[in-house]
């Protein structure tokens, strides 16, 4: 998965790191809105990985919840796992 291998600095207490990671979350949110299940699954995976970075957790939860109603049942289940940070 892209979000597993992307060399993102994650959320450290540094403004430059936060800016890069917030831009990545923007991309994940845009992918979650695409009409393609593989893109949405990738976005859910990336958002699930970011769940552990507390400063953005409310934004991640909101993004997942906003898109979950229109997902296939399998992706809706994955969205629930991603919301809790449990992605494989």
Beta strands, then each sheet from edge to edge (+ up, - down):
end
